[in-house]
Amino acid sequence: MGVDLTARLREKRRWLVTGAAGFIGSHLVEALLGAGQDVVGLDSFVTGYRANLDDAVKRAGAGAGDRFRFVEGDIADLDTCGRATQTCDFVLHQAALGSVPRSIKDPLASHRANVDGFLHMLVAARDAKVKRFVYASSSSVYGDHPVLPKVEAQTGRVLSPYAATKHINEVYAGVFERTYGLPTVGLRYFNVFGPRQDPNGAYAAVIPRWLAALARGEACEINGDGLTSRDFCFVANAVQANLRAALAEGPGVTDGVYNVAVGHRTSLNELYALIRTHVAKVKPQVKDLPPRYQPERPGDIRDSQADITRARERLGYLPTHTVAQGLEETVRAYLEETRV
């Protein structure tokens, strides 16, 4: 099935990207503006950065700024959601409070952003009669289901408040399609990484955190024995999945969820070695720097790997970057930006 993205993006449409100043959101803004689309960005700057938006607009090319409108506001405010969604054809909803540990520490904040905010966006999209609502779900929805690779129809018990919020998102999205006729598509991200991912703070993802530490010549901490594995997915793959999810046609495309990943597992030990190898090209002193092993984190699962068959067959999704290729681009961008 799928869709020819180049051909479909020749027709100008108006897109809303929530969480536009965040990691994945800013890459979506860049890709859409670069394709000549009109884009509205919504963000509250709780976890996003204005510099991400500036970089995205700059990289999108000449004239991109004229086709971009930014709304600063909180998705927990229904009026803000309505104002941003007016006249939009498609919504790519990325705004959320991520991180399993953050949700365990403060489940109310995660619920407010990820459930209340999500419902507000659904209502706004319904009222604006958008053509399709694409939203970020998470591989955490699979919970304790033991079978690998993960198939969309088989989930277990969720293991954190964050995972619970994403499960609720999927339930609400389906209800809005079946009750109100709002076409929805959920994307279960598997450990997305790439340039602009924040390396700072207590809830920073593992790849930017390790990259920043190694660039400073510091040892990295690995939770557990390092044999924990994940299906790490470069951000360009996630961008492709969002655009395909918005534009794909045919029966069975909407009112469902899709895994967004590469389809291969990488252990934390393997991941550390890959990042260290790339950084050592610029910082030779880290070439043999060993990691420090720490206790496992509560709420984490041991292994995760996606089956991407459904996304390939219904959306035409095909990853363009392996983990190694994505890491090479990510490390290069980080070292250039920080001038290490």
Sequence and secondary structure as in RCSB ss.txt:
>XXXX:A:sequence
MGVDLTARLREKRRWLVTGAAGFIGSHLVEALLGAGQDVVGLDSFVTGYRANLDDAVKRAGAGAGDRFRFVEGDI
ADLDTCGRATQTCDFVLHQAALGSVPRSIKDPLASHRANVDGFLHMLVAARDAKVKRFVYASSSSVYGDHPVLPK
VEAQTGRVLSPYAATKHINEVYAGVFERTYGLPTVGLRYFNVFGPRQDPNGAYAAVIPRWLAALARGEACEINGD
GLTSRDFCFVANAVQANLRAALAEGPGVTDGVYNVAVGHRTSLNELYALIRTHVAKVKPQVKDLPPRYQPERPGD
IRDSQADITRARERLGYLPTHTVAQGLEETVRAYLEETRV
>XXXX:A:secstr
    HHHHTTS  EEEEETTTSHHHHHHHHHHHHTT EEEEEE SSS  HHHHHHHHHHT TTGGGGEEEEE  T
TSHHHHHHHHTT SEEEE      HHHHHH HHHHHIIIIIHHHHHHHHHHHHT SEEEEEEEGGGGTT   SSB
 TT      SHHHHHHHHHHHHHHHHHHHH   EEEEEE SEE TT    STT  HHHHHHHHHHTT   EEESS
S  EE  EEHHHHHHHHHHHHH  STTSSSEEEEES S  EEHHHHHHHHHHHHHTT GGGTT   EEE   TT 
 SB  B  HHHHHHH    S  HHHHHHHHHHHHHHHHT 
